[in-house]
């Protein structure tokens, strides 16, 4: 169902804006991670059992993501980066599919 003024293009722009905002927040968080990378006690990133399981299964990928000194920050960066990529792929595919449907309608 279209949002706003009833045009599908409004929904498309909202979809892309949401992804751009997600990307900007990710970039800002990475900047903050660089600033606070030397902080020794990361109480905010104590993992629950599900987080430990995910981190254990993604451990082989963590060897490629050695941006920060802290393993917790590298894990957060990896998971969040994957989510940003999935969100971006979904947004772009949604835009492309919607534009293709509009072109078929005439």
C-alpha positions as CSV (number, residue, x, y, z in Angstrom):
1,X,0.0,0.0,0.0
2,X,1.5,3.3,-1.0
3,X,2.4,5.8,1.7
4,X,2.4,9.6,1.6
5,X,0.8,11.1,-1.5
6,X,-0.2,7.7,-2.9
7,X,2.6,7.5,-5.4
8,X,4.9,4.4,-5.4
9,X,7.9,6.7,-5.8
10,X,7.3,8.1,-2.3
11,X,7.7,4.6,-0.9
12,X,10.8,4.0,-3.0
13,X,12.4,7.2,-1.7
14,X,11.5,6.3,1.9
15,X,13.1,2.8,1.4
16,X,16.4,4.3,0.1
17,X,16.4,7.0,2.8
18,X,16.0,4.4,5.5
19,X,19.0,2.5,4.1
20,X,21.1,5.7,3.8
21,X,20.3,6.5,7.4
22,X,21.3,3.0,8.5
23,X,24.5,3.3,6.6
24,X,25.3,6.7,8.2
25,X,24.6,5.5,11.7
26,X,26.9,2.5,11.0
27,X,29.6,4.9,9.8
28,X,29.1,7.1,12.9
29,X,29.3,4.1,15.2
30,X,32.5,3.0,13.5
31,X,34.0,6.4,14.1
32,X,33.0,6.2,17.8
33,X,34.5,2.7,18.0
34,X,37.8,4.1,16.7
35,X,37.7,6.8,19.3
36,X,37.0,4.5,22.2
37,X,39.0,1.5,20.9
38,X,41.5,1.8,23.8
39,X,38.8,1.6,26.4
40,X,39.4,-1.7,28.3
41,X,36.1,-2.5,29.9
42,X,33.3,-2.8,27.4
43,X,30.4,-3.5,29.7
44,X,27.8,-2.7,27.0
45,X,29.1,-5.6,24.8
46,X,28.9,-8.5,27.3
47,X,27.3,-11.2,25.2
48,X,24.3,-13.4,26.1
49,X,24.4,-17.1,25.1
50,X,22.9,-16.4,21.7
51,X,25.5,-13.7,21.0
52,X,28.3,-16.0,22.1
53,X,26.9,-18.7,19.8
54,X,26.8,-16.3,16.8
55,X,30.3,-15.0,17.6
56,X,31.6,-18.6,17.8
57,X,30.1,-19.4,14.4
58,X,31.3,-16.2,12.8
59,X,34.8,-16.6,14.4
60,X,36.4,-17.6,11.0
61,X,35.1,-14.4,9.5
62,X,36.5,-12.3,12.4
63,X,40.0,-13.1,11.2
64,X,39.2,-10.9,8.1
65,X,37.7,-8.1,10.2
66,X,40.5,-6.9,12.3
67,X,39.7,-3.2,12.3
68,X,39.6,-2.6,16.0
69,X,41.8,-3.9,18.9
70,X,38.9,-5.3,20.7
71,X,37.3,-8.6,19.6
72,X,33.9,-7.4,20.9
73,X,34.1,-4.3,18.6
74,X,35.2,-6.5,15.7
75,X,32.3,-8.8,16.3
76,X,29.8,-5.9,16.5
77,X,31.3,-4.4,13.3
78,X,31.0,-7.8,11.5
79,X,27.4,-8.4,12.4
80,X,26.3,-4.9,11.9
81,X,28.1,-4.8,8.5
82,X,26.3,-7.9,7.4
83,X,23.0,-6.4,8.4
84,X,23.8,-3.2,6.5
85,X,24.6,-5.2,3.4
86,X,21.4,-7.2,3.6
87,X,19.4,-4.1,4.2
88,X,21.1,-2.4,1.2
89,X,20.5,-5.4,-1.1
90,X,16.9,-5.5,0.0
91,X,16.4,-1.8,-0.6
92,X,18.0,-1.8,-4.0
93,X,16.2,-4.9,-5.2
94,X,12.9,-3.4,-4.0
95,X,13.6,-0.2,-5.9
96,X,14.6,-2.2,-9.1
97,X,11.6,-4.5,-8.9
98,X,9.2,-1.5,-8.3
99,X,10.6,0.4,-11.2
100,X,10.3,-2.7,-13.5
101,X,6.6,-3.0,-12.4
102,X,6.0,0.6,-13.2
103,X,7.5,0.3,-16.6
104,X,5.3,-2.7,-17.5
105,X,2.2,-0.8,-16.5
106,X,2.9,1.8,-19.1
